[in-house]
Structure formats: structure tokens, C-alpha cells
Amino acid sequence: MASIRVAEVFSALALTTDLASGVPLEKGLRTCVVASTFAGCLGLSEAERTDVFLAALLRAVGCTANATLLARHFGDDTAFQAAFKRLDPGDPHVFGKQLADFSSWAGPRGPVLARHFLEIAATEGPRATTASCEVSRALGVRLGLPPGAIAALDDVYERWDGLGLPHGRRGDELSPVGRIVHVAEQAVLAHTESGTAAAVAEVRRRAGGHLDPDLAAAFVS
């Protein structure tokens, strides 16, 4: 009987969470490839590269924990999740345009939902992302992930500038593995929509805000 590698099972799980999160199929796999390659370019050890590989592949493993809550607030939980992963509150001009784009998936209710998001973000945001991180950590332990990867799963929605969720950690408070995955994920999302130049521009734009500026510069180069 043919053997099945653990990585193949995790890859299938990544595809499933892509579908449940409203992002393009294979986004998780592509983020894993980009993050792992980037980690190699940075000269990380084999153990550190393994942490990056697993954290990038399973980055969204807890995201469906909030599906019912998001559906209650925004109607289409997968469309909201896809939009949320791209939001950049650190850049007011871009953030305003992203909120306006709620209409692209919510139709006439877009402006109403955007206002609702702003009204509940400070209270429901930390609560929802805490639940996601708790599920990610619990599943990470049960799946046998190393501590470095589990720590990165706890930083999925955090940001370099401290504007992330649920704890508002900033700078070096974020796990090194998590910061690498953040760069890779934003590059992959931008590349999927508009190609390599857009990926480079997006990583450069988010440097010092969403993303570790040193890692962003290394990625761009």
C-alpha cells in the first residue's frame, strides 16, 4: 500500500481552509512555498525552516472557528474573511478604499456592513481572533507541531506596528516565524491578483506597518 506523508495530509487541510476562508484555492500551498523559500534565503536553520513550513501551511487552520459569528454580523463569512485578510488599518488611504470595496461582495449593503465593522471591531475583533488562535494552538498541539510553529499560529492576525489582533503585540514581540509568514502571505495575495510587480509593491508598502521592515526589505531584494 502506498504511504502518505504527513505533509500531504497537512496540504489537504490547507486546501480545505482556503475554501472555508474565501481565498483563492492553493493560497495556503503557495504561501508555504514562498515562506519556505524565503526562510532558506535568510539562512535559517533546518528546524526554523520546518517551523516556517508548518506555520505557513496551516496558517488558517483555526479560521473557521468564527464562521457562525461572522455570518451573523456580515452575512457571507467567507467573503468577509477574504476581505479581512487584506485590510490594512495602518494606511488610512488604503484602508478607506478597502472598506469601500465591501460593496464588491456585499452589494448595496456594503457601506452598511463597513460601518458595522468599524463599530464592532474594537470589541468583537479581539474576541473572534482570540477564538481562532485558541483553536489553532489546540489543533497545532494535537497535530504534533513544534513550539515555534504553534507560536506563529498565535500571531496570525498580529502586526509589526501593533495594530493587529487579538493582543496588539508589536515589533519583536511577534514570533520570527510569524513575521516571515506575514510577508509571504501578503506577497501571495497580491501576486494572485496582479502579478509579481504588485507583490513587490505590496510588501514594500506594508513595510514598517503590517510587516517587519527588515524582512520586507530582504524579501523585496
N, CA, C and O of each residue as an XYZ file, in Angstrom:
884
protein
N       0.839     -1.182      0.000
C       0.000      0.000      0.000
C       0.882      1.244      0.000
O       1.883      1.300      0.714
N       0.515      2.226     -0.791
C       1.296      3.451     -0.884
C       1.211      4.218      0.434
O       0.150      4.318      1.049
N       2.355      4.755      0.850
C       2.384      5.522      2.092
C       1.961      6.972      1.819
O       2.130      7.480      0.710
N       1.423      7.612      2.822
C       1.001      9.009      2.728
C       1.820      9.805      3.722
O       1.844      9.480      4.909
N       2.492     10.845      3.252
C       3.296     11.672      4.137
C       2.407     12.617      4.934
O       1.332     13.012      4.485
N       2.876     12.968      6.118
C       2.126     13.905      6.956
C       1.931     15.232      6.221
O       0.874     15.854      6.323
N       2.957     15.662      5.478
C       2.859     16.927      4.756
C       1.726     16.908      3.739
O       1.121     17.946      3.471
N       1.432     15.745      3.171
C       0.332     15.648      2.212
C      -1.022     15.822      2.902
O      -1.941     16.421      2.343
N      -1.131     15.296      4.111
C      -2.364     15.467      4.882
C      -2.529     16.943      5.258
O      -3.622     17.499      5.155
N      -1.429     17.570      5.694
C      -1.482     18.989      6.044
C      -1.815     19.843      4.824
O      -2.510     20.852      4.944
N      -1.324     19.445      3.657
C      -1.614     20.188      2.432
C      -3.100     20.112      2.089
O      -3.699     21.099      1.660
N      -3.679     18.946      2.279
C      -5.119     18.801      2.053
C      -5.905     19.675      3.025
O      -6.915     20.273      2.654
N      -5.438     19.745      4.269
C      -6.083     20.596      5.266
C      -5.969     22.064      4.864
O      -6.903     22.841      5.065
N      -4.819     22.445      4.295
C      -4.632     23.825      3.835
C      -5.609     24.159      2.711
O      -6.169     25.255      2.684
N      -5.817     23.235      1.797
C      -6.773     23.462      0.709
C      -8.191     23.641      1.261
O      -8.958     24.475      0.779
N      -8.518     22.855      2.265
C      -9.843     22.944      2.869
C     -10.048     24.300      3.534
O     -11.106     24.913      3.390
N      -9.047     24.761      4.256
C      -9.187     26.054      4.927
C      -9.185     27.208      3.926
O      -9.775     28.253      4.199
N      -8.537     27.041      2.780
C      -8.652     28.044      1.713
C     -10.112     28.218      1.318
O     -10.607     29.341      1.224
N     -10.793     27.110      1.089
C     -12.191     27.163      0.671
C     -13.061     27.798      1.747
O     -13.977     28.562      1.443
N     -12.773     27.480      3.000
C     -13.579     27.988      4.101
C     -13.273     29.444      4.432
O     -14.038     30.098      5.140
N     -12.139     29.956      3.914
C     -11.734     31.333      4.210
C     -11.973     32.289      3.053
O     -11.686     33.480      3.167
N     -12.490     31.788      1.948
C     -12.829     32.655      0.833
C     -11.654     33.145      0.009
O     -11.814     34.040     -0.822
N     -10.471     32.573      0.223
C      -9.292     32.998     -0.535
C      -9.112     32.082     -1.745
O      -9.707     31.006     -1.791
N      -8.298     32.492     -2.730
C      -8.080     31.638     -3.896
C      -7.540     30.264     -3.497
O      -6.683     30.154     -2.620
N      -8.046     29.232     -4.144
C      -7.583     27.872     -3.865
C      -6.072     27.777     -4.073
O      -5.533     28.346     -5.022
N      -5.409     27.073     -3.198
C      -3.954     26.886     -3.168
C      -3.213     28.103     -2.615
O      -1.986     28.161     -2.686
N      -3.942     29.070     -2.066
C      -3.274     30.199     -1.429
C      -2.386     29.715     -0.295
O      -1.266     30.201     -0.137
N      -2.874     28.751      0.508
C      -2.081     28.212      1.602
C      -0.836     27.496      1.114
O       0.240     27.653      1.691
N      -0.976     26.710      0.054
C       0.177     25.997     -0.506
C       1.205     26.979     -1.059
O       2.407     26.808     -0.858
N       0.731     27.999     -1.752
C       1.647     28.988     -2.334
C       2.358     29.781     -1.233
O       3.551     30.065     -1.337
N       1.618     30.135     -0.181
C       2.242     30.839      0.938
C       3.325     29.974      1.569
O       4.383     30.472      1.952
N       3.058     28.686      1.672
C       4.039     27.759      2.230
C       5.304     27.712      1.370
O       6.416     27.753      1.895
N       5.134     27.627      0.062
C       6.286     27.575     -0.847
C       7.103     28.867     -0.756
O       8.329     28.829     -0.651
N       6.411     30.006     -0.799
C       7.107     31.291     -0.759
C       7.798     31.494      0.583
O       8.961     31.894      0.625
N       7.094     31.223      1.682
C       7.678     31.411      3.007
C       8.869     30.488      3.225
O       9.880     30.897      3.797
N       8.749     29.241      2.770
C       9.844     28.288      2.950
C      11.070     28.692      2.139
O      12.199     28.596      2.618
N      10.841     29.139      0.919
C      11.955     29.603      0.086
C      12.612     30.834      0.702
O      13.838     30.945      0.733
N      11.790     31.752      1.189
C      12.293     32.961      1.830
C      13.117     32.605      3.068
O      14.178     33.187      3.298
N      12.635     31.659      3.857
C      13.363     31.234      5.053
C      14.730     30.671      4.681
O      15.714     30.897      5.385
N      14.787     29.931      3.562
C      16.076     29.412      3.100
C      17.014     30.526      2.680
O      18.212     30.473      2.960
N      16.474     31.540      2.006
C      17.293     32.680      1.592
C      17.832     33.457      2.800
O      18.909     34.050      2.735
N      17.079     33.446      3.892
C      17.504     34.141      5.100
C      18.544     33.353      5.895
O      19.103     33.858      6.868
N      18.799     32.124      5.479
C      19.809     31.310      6.151
C      19.337     30.679      7.444
O      20.154     30.382      8.316
N      18.034     30.466      7.591
C      17.522     29.860      8.812
C      17.949     28.399      8.918
O      18.238     27.746      7.915
N      17.984     27.904     10.142
C      18.349     26.512     10.387
C      17.253     25.583      9.875
O      16.150     26.024      9.552
N      17.567     24.306      9.806
C      16.571     23.339      9.338
C      15.341     23.331     10.241
O      14.212     23.249      9.757
N      15.559     23.416     11.555
C      14.431     23.424     12.490
C      13.574     24.670     12.296
O      12.347     24.592     12.343
N      14.209     25.809     12.081
C      13.464     27.048     11.862
C      12.697     27.007     10.547
O      11.567     27.488     10.461
N      13.323     26.424      9.518
C      12.624     26.312      8.236
C      11.417     25.389      8.350
O      10.397     25.618      7.701
N      11.528     24.347      9.171
C      10.389     23.454      9.405
C       9.255     24.199     10.081
O       8.090     24.019      9.728
N       9.596     25.043     11.061
C       8.574     25.861     11.731
C       7.855     26.751     10.726
O       6.629     26.866     10.753
N       8.624     27.383      9.837
C       8.037     28.266      8.820
C       7.139     27.468      7.885
O       6.022     27.892      7.588
N       7.610     26.334      7.426
C       6.849     25.473      6.517
C       5.493     25.124      7.121
O       4.461     25.263      6.463
N       5.495     24.672      8.371
C       4.256     24.214      9.004
C       3.327     25.377      9.332
O       2.117     25.281      9.127
N       3.882     26.468      9.838
C       3.046     27.622     10.186
C       2.401     28.229      8.948
O       1.234     28.620      8.983
N       3.149     28.308      7.860
C       2.600     28.864      6.621
C       1.528     27.950      6.039
O       0.508     28.424      5.537
N       1.755     26.651      6.105
C       0.814     25.696      5.527
C      -0.497     25.662      6.309
O      -1.574     25.513      5.731
N      -0.391     25.802      7.635
C      -1.570     25.667      8.492
C      -2.010     26.998      9.081
O      -2.709     27.035     10.093
N      -1.601     28.086      8.451
C      -1.890     29.417      8.958
C      -3.376     29.643      9.247
O      -3.713     30.345     10.200
N      -4.256     29.070      8.453
C      -5.687     29.322      8.584
C      -6.432     28.187      9.269
O      -7.655     28.097      9.164
N      -5.706     27.317      9.971
C      -6.335     26.107     10.498
C      -7.421     26.416     11.525
O      -8.326     25.604     11.721
N      -7.350     27.585     12.190
C      -8.377     27.920     13.177
C      -9.382     28.942     12.709
O     -10.261     29.339     13.474
N      -9.272     29.376     11.468
C     -10.087     30.498     10.994
C     -11.583     30.200     10.934
O     -12.395     31.119     11.038
N     -11.957     28.942     10.769
C     -13.379     28.626     10.669
C     -14.069     28.651     12.032
O     -15.286     28.482     12.108
N     -13.308     28.859     13.108
C     -13.906     28.913     14.441
C     -14.917     30.047     14.556
O     -15.825     29.993     15.385
N     -14.757     31.085     13.715
C     -15.617     32.259     13.796
C     -16.702     32.300     12.720
O     -17.385     33.313     12.571
N     -16.864     31.224     11.982
C     -17.776     31.261     10.833
C     -19.190     31.684     11.221
O     -19.794     32.520     10.549
N     -19.714     31.118     12.288
C     -21.085     31.444     12.697
C     -21.196     32.910     13.109
O     -22.147     33.595     12.732
N     -20.215     33.391     13.888
C     -20.218     34.789     14.329
C     -20.133     35.742     13.137
O     -20.872     36.723     13.066
N     -19.227     35.448     12.205
C     -19.050     36.324     11.047
C     -20.287     36.313     10.152
O     -20.676     37.348      9.612
N     -20.894     35.157      9.998
C     -22.114     35.075      9.186
C     -23.232     35.890      9.813
O     -24.023     36.516      9.106
N     -23.299     35.883     11.132
C     -24.346     36.652     11.817
C     -24.148     38.152     11.615
O     -25.116     38.896     11.456
N     -22.891     38.590     11.622
C     -22.613     40.020     11.501
C     -22.571     40.504     10.045
O     -23.002     41.615      9.737
N     -22.038     39.641      9.149
C     -21.765     40.126      7.793
C     -22.431     39.319      6.680
O     -22.229     39.604      5.500
N     -23.213     38.329      7.047
C     -23.946     37.577      6.041
C     -23.102     36.498      5.382
O     -23.397     35.311      5.525
N     -22.076     36.886      4.675
C     -21.191     35.947      3.965
C     -19.865     35.888      4.708
O     -19.014     36.762      4.541
N     -19.693     34.856      5.529
C     -18.486     34.785      6.356
C     -17.225     34.566      5.527
O     -16.166     35.088      5.876
N     -17.314     33.810      4.442
C     -16.111     33.557      3.641
C     -15.678     34.810      2.894
O     -14.483     35.085      2.795
N     -16.633     35.573      2.366
C     -16.285     36.814      1.672
C     -15.689     37.821      2.642
O     -14.745     38.533      2.300
N     -16.239     37.884      3.858
C     -15.681     38.804      4.844
C     -14.259     38.395      5.212
O     -13.375     39.246      5.313
N     -14.035     37.099      5.412
C     -12.684     36.645      5.766
C     -11.681     37.001      4.679
O     -10.569     37.434      4.979
N     -12.062     36.823      3.431
C     -11.168     37.162      2.325
C     -10.819     38.644      2.348
O      -9.672     39.021      2.111
N     -11.820     39.488      2.636
C     -11.575     40.925      2.704
C     -10.725     41.271      3.927
O      -9.830     42.112      3.849
N     -11.008     40.625      5.042
C     -10.314     40.923      6.296
C      -8.818     40.634      6.201
O      -8.003     41.364      6.764
N      -8.463     39.572      5.490
C      -7.049     39.209      5.367
C      -6.241     40.264      4.608
O      -5.014     40.290      4.695
N      -6.928     41.129      3.868
C      -6.245     42.148      3.083
C      -6.305     43.541      3.727
O      -5.604     44.455      3.291
N      -7.132     43.703      4.754
C      -7.302     45.023      5.365
C      -5.987     45.543      5.945
O      -5.205     44.790      6.526
N      -5.763     46.835      5.775
C      -4.544     47.456      6.295
C      -4.900     48.738      7.049
O      -4.873     49.824      6.470
N      -5.233     48.619      8.340
C      -5.611     49.803      9.120
C      -4.453     50.765      9.362
O      -4.665     51.876      9.847
N      -3.243     50.353      9.033
C      -2.091     51.224      9.211
C      -1.917     52.245      8.106
O      -1.093     53.151      8.228
N      -2.673     52.117      7.034
C      -2.606     53.045      5.906
C      -4.017     53.590      5.675
O      -4.816     52.942      4.999
N      -4.341     54.772      6.223
C      -5.717     55.288      6.164
C      -6.290     55.361      4.750
O      -7.464     55.056      4.544
N      -5.471     55.760      3.775
C      -5.973     55.878      2.406
C      -6.363     54.508      1.854
O      -7.447     54.342      1.296
N      -5.483     53.539      2.012
C      -5.767     52.189      1.525
C      -6.912     51.567      2.309
O      -7.775     50.906      1.731
N      -6.925     51.773      3.620
C      -7.967     51.207      4.473
C      -9.348     51.720      4.056
O     -10.314     50.958      4.014
N      -9.431     53.005      3.751
C     -10.703     53.571      3.303
C     -11.187     52.928      2.013
O     -12.372     52.626      1.876
N     -10.290     52.719      1.077
C     -10.657     52.080     -0.188
C     -11.080     50.632      0.039
O     -12.007     50.139     -0.606
N     -10.391     49.950      0.964
C     -10.739     48.561      1.242
C     -12.118     48.450      1.872
O     -12.869     47.526      1.559
N     -12.455     49.374      2.748
C     -13.799     49.364      3.331
C     -14.853     49.648      2.257
O     -15.931     49.052      2.261
N     -14.533     50.557      1.346
C     -15.468     50.850      0.249
C     -15.675     49.623     -0.633
O     -16.742     49.445     -1.220
N     -14.652     48.781     -0.720
C     -14.741     47.587     -1.553
C     -15.639     46.509     -0.952
O     -15.897     45.493     -1.597
N     -16.116     46.719      0.275
C     -17.082     45.768      0.837
C     -18.268     45.603     -0.113
O     -18.891     44.542     -0.162
N     -18.573     46.656     -0.861
C     -19.702     46.593     -1.785
C     -19.480     45.590     -2.907
O     -20.438     45.129     -3.528
N     -18.221     45.249     -3.171
C     -17.941     44.313     -4.255
C     -18.463     42.917     -3.943
O     -18.734     42.142     -4.859
N     -18.609     42.585     -2.656
C     -19.168     41.271     -2.314
C     -20.482     41.368     -1.537
O     -21.246     40.404     -1.484
N     -20.745     42.527     -0.935
C     -21.978     42.679     -0.160
C     -23.041     43.458     -0.914
O     -24.163     43.604     -0.429
N     -22.699     43.962     -2.102
C     -23.676     44.696     -2.893
C     -24.110     45.985     -2.212
O     -23.287     46.671     -1.605
N     -25.389     46.322     -2.306
C     -25.882     47.584     -1.728
C     -25.657     47.692     -0.221
O     -25.622     48.793      0.329
N     -25.503     46.545      0.445
C     -25.299     46.562      1.899
C     -23.847     46.839      2.263
O     -23.518     46.937      3.445
N     -22.972     46.966      1.268
C     -21.559     47.157      1.538
C     -21.253     48.300      2.491
O     -20.558     48.083      3.484
N     -21.746     49.519      2.230
C     -21.464     50.633      3.140
C     -21.981     50.396      4.558
O     -21.335     50.775      5.534
N     -23.146     49.769      4.662
C     -23.710     49.481      5.980
C     -22.819     48.491      6.737
O     -22.558     48.672      7.926
N     -22.356     47.450      6.047
C     -21.506     46.453      6.693
C     -20.144     47.030      7.045
O     -19.564     46.672      8.070
N     -19.632     47.919      6.205
C     -18.352     48.561      6.509
C     -18.461     49.393      7.785
O     -17.562     49.368      8.626
N     -19.569     50.135      7.928
C     -19.785     50.913      9.152
C     -19.945     49.986     10.363
O     -19.428     50.259     11.446
N     -20.661     48.904     10.154
C     -20.868     47.935     11.236
C     -19.534     47.336     11.673
O     -19.285     47.156     12.865
N     -18.686     47.033     10.707
C     -17.362     46.506     11.030
C     -16.593     47.475     11.920
O     -16.000     47.064     12.917
N     -16.597     48.749     11.569
C     -15.885     49.752     12.358
C     -16.482     49.872     13.760
O     -15.759     50.110     14.728
N     -17.787     49.707     13.868
C     -18.452     49.839     15.167
C     -18.099     48.693     16.116
O     -17.978     48.905     17.323
N     -17.933     47.489     15.583
C     -17.732     46.336     16.463
C     -16.293     45.848     16.504
O     -15.967     44.955     17.286
N     -15.421     46.423     15.668
C     -14.053     45.904     15.548
C     -13.315     45.887     16.881
O     -12.608     44.926     17.186
N     -13.474     46.950     17.682
C     -12.707     47.059     18.924
C     -13.112     46.021     19.958
O     -12.300     45.642     20.803
N     -14.354     45.556     19.906
C     -14.822     44.579     20.897
C     -14.886     43.159     20.333
O     -14.381     42.215     20.941
N     -15.508     43.022     19.170
C     -15.663     41.683     18.588
C     -14.376     41.181     17.947
O     -14.133     39.975     17.914
N     -13.540     42.099     17.433
C     -12.304     41.677     16.783
C     -11.397     40.868     17.689
O     -11.019     39.754     17.326
N     -11.032     41.391     18.864
C     -10.182     40.613     19.770
C     -10.831     39.299     20.201
O     -10.155     38.279     20.335
N     -12.147     39.333     20.416
C     -12.838     38.121     20.855
C     -12.797     37.052     19.771
O     -12.528     35.883     20.049
N     -13.065     37.460     18.540
C     -13.107     36.498     17.438
C     -11.723     35.938     17.124
O     -11.564     34.731     16.943
N     -10.723     36.815     17.060
C      -9.385     36.333     16.726
C      -8.769     35.535     17.868
O      -7.954     34.644     17.628
N      -9.146     35.842     19.109
C      -8.693     35.007     20.235
C      -9.211     33.589     20.071
O      -8.478     32.624     20.289
N     -10.478     33.462     19.685
C     -11.050     32.131     19.474
C     -10.310     31.391     18.367
O     -10.009     30.204     18.498
N     -10.017     32.095     17.276
C      -9.284     31.465     16.173
C      -7.917     30.983     16.626
O      -7.513     29.861     16.317
N      -7.200     31.836     17.363
C      -5.856     31.473     17.812
C      -5.896     30.315     18.794
O      -5.014     29.456     18.773
N      -6.907     30.278     19.653
C      -7.022     29.172     20.605
C      -7.244     27.851     19.878
O      -6.674     26.824     20.246
N      -8.083     27.889     18.838
C      -8.316     26.681     18.045
C      -7.036     26.275     17.316
O      -6.695     25.093     17.274
N      -6.330     27.247     16.745
C      -5.087     26.956     16.036
C      -4.065     26.310     16.962
O      -3.436     25.312     16.608
N      -3.903     26.891     18.155
C      -2.939     26.331     19.106
C      -3.324     24.908     19.508
O      -2.481     24.012     19.550
N      -4.603     24.717     19.801
C      -5.053     23.392     20.228
C      -4.839     22.353     19.126
O      -4.359     21.250     19.386
N      -5.202     22.721     17.890
C      -5.003     21.794     16.775
C      -3.513     21.579     16.511
O      -3.087     20.471     16.184
N      -2.717     22.656     16.657
C      -1.281     22.517     16.449
C      -0.667     21.512     17.390
O       0.172     20.709     16.981
N      -1.072     21.542     18.649
C      -0.564     20.579     19.629
C      -0.998     19.166     19.252
O      -0.192     18.236     19.286
N      -2.267     19.008     18.895
C      -2.780     17.676     18.555
C      -2.148     17.127     17.277
O      -2.011     15.914     17.112
N      -1.762     18.041     16.369
C      -1.117     17.614     15.126
C       0.382     17.386     15.300
O       1.061     16.950     14.370
N       0.891     17.678     16.481
C       2.305     17.431     16.760
C       3.244     18.483     16.219
O       4.416     18.197     15.973
N       2.749     19.706     16.026
C       3.610     20.775     15.507
C       4.625     21.203     16.573
O       4.320     21.167     17.765
N       5.820     21.605     16.155
C       6.826     22.084     17.110
C       6.419     23.423     17.711
O       5.595     24.128     17.129
N       6.978     23.791     18.863
C       6.592     25.028     19.552
C       6.733     26.282     18.694
O       5.907     27.189     18.794
N       7.762     26.349     17.855
C       7.967     27.531     17.029
C       6.834     27.761     16.053
O       6.444     28.902     15.807
N       6.302     26.688     15.496
C       5.180     26.809     14.561
C       3.905     27.186     15.299
O       3.119     27.997     14.809
N       3.697     26.601     16.474
C       2.500     26.913     17.253
C       2.512     28.376     17.683
O       1.474     29.037     17.658
N       3.675     28.886     18.075
C       3.785     30.299     18.460
C       3.415     31.207     17.298
O       2.777     32.240     17.495
N       3.814     30.826     16.084
C       3.486     31.633     14.903
C       1.991     31.625     14.624
O       1.446     32.629     14.166
N       1.319     30.514     14.893
C      -0.124     30.447     14.685
C      -0.854     31.389     15.632
O      -1.974     31.814     15.351
N      -0.225     31.710     16.741
C      -0.825     32.648     17.693
C      -0.685     34.097     17.226
O      -1.328     34.989     17.779
N       0.151     34.337     16.213
C       0.408     35.690     15.712
C      -0.202     35.944     14.344
O       0.161     36.910     13.674
N      -1.118     35.092     13.925
C      -1.668     35.167     12.569
C      -2.216     36.556     12.246
O      -1.996     37.065     11.147
N      -2.927     37.172     13.189
C      -3.564     38.464     12.925
C      -2.854     39.636     13.595
O      -3.366     40.755     13.598
N      -1.687     39.383     14.156
C      -0.920     40.473     14.750
C      -0.154     41.214     13.651
O      -0.024     40.724     12.529
N       0.352     42.405     13.997
C       1.060     43.253     13.041
C       2.306     43.847     13.690
O       2.375     44.004     14.909
N       3.281     44.171     12.856
C       4.514     44.784     13.329
C       4.251     46.095     14.068
O       4.927     46.395     15.052
N       3.267     46.883     13.600
C       3.003     48.202     14.192
C       2.079     48.155     15.403
O       1.745     49.202     15.957
N       1.666     46.980     15.819
C       0.821     46.845     16.996
C      -0.660     47.038     16.752
O      -1.442     47.052     17.702
N      -1.067     47.190     15.489
C      -2.481     47.411     15.168
C      -3.223     46.106     14.889
O      -4.362     46.122     14.422
N      -2.577     44.984     15.175
C      -3.196     43.694     14.902
C      -4.037     43.188     16.057
O      -4.266     43.893     17.039
N      -4.494     41.944     15.919
C      -5.381     41.315     16.882
C      -4.861     39.917     17.230
O      -4.147     39.321     16.424
N      -5.196     39.379     18.398
C      -6.099     39.962     19.395
C      -5.401     40.778     20.482
O      -6.074     41.469     21.247
N      -4.063     40.717     20.573
C      -3.358     41.305     21.704
C      -2.635     42.614     21.375
O      -2.134     43.283     22.279
N      -2.576     42.984     20.102
C      -1.877     44.206     19.732
C      -0.389     44.136     19.990
O       0.237     45.147     20.307
N       0.190     42.938     19.857
C       1.643     42.824     20.014
C       2.324     43.560     18.872
O       1.752     43.706     17.791
N       3.546     44.025     19.112
C       4.240     44.792     18.089
C       5.712     44.393     18.023
O       6.266     43.833     18.969
N       6.326     44.696     16.887
C       7.757     44.530     16.719
C       8.252     43.143     17.072
O       7.688     42.134     16.648
N       9.325     43.110     17.863
C       9.949     41.839     18.220
C       9.113     40.994     19.164
O       9.497     39.872     19.492
N       7.975     41.517     19.605
C       7.066     40.690     20.400
C       6.433     39.597     19.537
O       6.009     38.561     20.048
N       6.375     39.836     18.236
C       5.847     38.828     17.323
C       6.908     37.758     17.073
O       8.104     38.047     17.054
N       6.462     36.539     16.887
C       7.409     35.454     16.642
C       8.121     35.661     15.302
O       7.497     36.107     14.339
N       9.417     35.342     15.229
C      10.145     35.474     13.956
C       9.497     34.672     12.830
O       9.430     35.130     11.690
N       9.023     33.477     13.158
C       8.361     32.643     12.145
C       7.084     33.321     11.645
O       6.824     33.357     10.443
N       6.298     33.854     12.566
C       5.070     34.532     12.183
C       5.327     35.711     11.274
O       4.567     35.949     10.335
N       6.396     36.459     11.540
C       6.714     37.631     10.719
C       7.083     37.226      9.293
O       6.746     37.928      8.340
N       7.762     36.115      9.148
C       8.109     35.616      7.814
C       6.846     35.203      7.064
O       6.696     35.512      5.882
N       5.945     34.509      7.744
C       4.695     34.074      7.123
C       3.852     35.279      6.707
O       3.216     35.257      5.654
N       3.843     36.334      7.531
C       3.090     37.543      7.171
C       3.564     38.114      5.834
O       2.751     38.462      4.977
N       4.876     38.207      5.665
C       5.426     38.740      4.412
C       5.002     37.861      3.239
O       4.533     38.358      2.215
N       5.171     36.558      3.399
C       4.846     35.636      2.309
C       3.365     35.692      1.953
O       3.006     35.684      0.775
N       2.518     35.749      2.953
C       1.079     35.741      2.690
C       0.640     36.970      1.907
O      -0.115     36.854      0.941
N       1.106     38.147      2.316
C       0.711     39.356      1.605
C       1.275     39.368      0.177
O       0.623     39.856     -0.746
N       2.464     38.839      0.004
C       3.026     38.752     -1.341
C       2.188     37.830     -2.222
O       1.929     38.136     -3.386
N       1.769     36.703     -1.661
C       0.980     35.741     -2.432
C      -0.393     36.312     -2.782
O      -0.857     36.151     -3.911
N      -1.044     36.970     -1.836
C      -2.354     37.555     -2.118
C      -2.258     38.601     -3.239
O      -3.088     38.626     -4.148
N      -1.241     39.456     -3.161
C      -1.076     40.495     -4.187
C      -0.691     39.886     -5.529
O      -1.169     40.320     -6.577
N       0.177     38.876     -5.493
C       0.615     38.230     -6.734
C      -0.546     37.531     -7.431
O      -0.661     37.576     -8.655
N      -1.401     36.891     -6.653
C      -2.549     36.190     -7.234
C      -3.447     37.148     -7.999
O      -4.002     36.794     -9.039
N      -3.588     38.357     -7.484
C      -4.475     39.331     -8.112
C      -3.823     40.069     -9.279
O      -4.471     40.326    -10.293
N      -2.509     40.418     -9.132
C      -1.924     41.323    -10.133
C      -0.486     41.028    -10.532
O       0.114     41.831    -11.247
N       0.091     39.915    -10.100
C       1.417     39.552    -10.581
C       2.571     39.989     -9.704
O       2.382     40.527     -8.613
N       3.776     39.745    -10.206
C       4.994     39.932     -9.425
C       5.220     41.383     -9.012
O       5.551     41.651     -7.857
N       5.047     42.310     -9.931
C       5.274     43.721     -9.595
C       4.357     44.154     -8.467
O       4.776     44.901     -7.582
N       3.114     43.698     -8.484
C       2.162     44.050     -7.433
C       2.572     43.438     -6.103
O       2.414     44.065     -5.055
N       3.100     42.212     -6.139
C       3.550     41.567     -4.902
C       4.688     42.348     -4.275
O       4.690     42.585     -3.067
N       5.652     42.746     -5.081
C       6.785     43.536     -4.581
C       6.302     44.866     -4.016
O       6.726     45.285     -2.939
N       5.411     45.521     -4.751
C       4.908     46.828     -4.311
C       4.131     46.707     -3.007
O       4.241     47.575     -2.140
N       3.351     45.645     -2.856
C       2.542     45.490     -1.649
C       3.419     45.207     -0.431
O       3.179     45.759      0.643
N       4.419     44.364     -0.583
C       5.328     44.102      0.534
C       6.077     45.372      0.914
O       6.254     45.665      2.097
N       6.510     46.116     -0.078
C       7.217     47.375      0.190
C       6.288     48.380      0.886
O       6.708     49.070      1.814
N       5.032     48.461      0.442
C       4.095     49.418      1.038
C       3.779     49.075      2.491
O       3.635     49.972      3.322
N       3.673     47.800      2.798
C       3.316     47.376      4.155
C       4.515     47.340      5.107
O       4.339     47.097      6.301
N       5.709     47.574      4.610
C       6.919     47.521      5.446
C       6.848     48.566      6.551
O       6.552     49.731      6.289
N       7.116     48.157      7.773
C       7.092     49.061      8.909
C       5.704     49.271      9.487
O       5.558     49.820     10.578
N       4.684     48.834      8.756
C       3.313     48.886      9.247
C       2.889     47.477      9.608
O       3.095     47.021     10.732
N       2.301     46.800      8.654
C       1.913     45.406      8.859
C       3.141     44.504      9.011
O       3.148     43.578      9.822
N       4.167     44.787      8.228
C       5.287     43.853      8.109
C       6.570     44.364      8.736
O       6.845     45.564      8.747
N       7.349     43.424      9.258
C       8.703     43.705      9.754
C       9.485     44.379      8.622
O       9.655     43.776      7.563
N       9.967     45.620      8.819
C      10.615     46.341      7.709
C      11.889     45.670      7.211
O      12.185     45.718      6.017
N      12.645     45.047      8.107
C      13.870     44.370      7.677
C      13.552     43.139      6.829
O      14.205     42.885      5.817
N      12.550     42.386      7.253
C      12.164     41.213      6.468
C      11.549     41.628      5.124
O      11.780     40.985      4.100
N      10.774     42.698      5.146
C      10.183     43.190      3.900
C      11.264     43.599      2.916
O      11.180     43.284      1.729
N      12.285     44.304      3.409
C      13.386     44.735      2.540
C      14.144     43.539      2.001
O      14.527     43.518      0.831
N      14.364     42.544      2.848
C      15.063     41.330      2.399
C      14.264     40.601      1.353
O      14.826     40.091      0.384
N      12.950     40.541      1.533
C      12.096     39.865      0.564
C      12.110     40.578     -0.787
O      12.244     39.950     -1.837
N      11.971     41.894     -0.737
C      11.966     42.678     -1.983
C      13.270     42.503     -2.738
O      13.267     42.350     -3.959
N      14.381     42.525     -2.022
C      15.681     42.381     -2.688
C      15.871     40.979     -3.240
O      16.909     40.683     -3.831
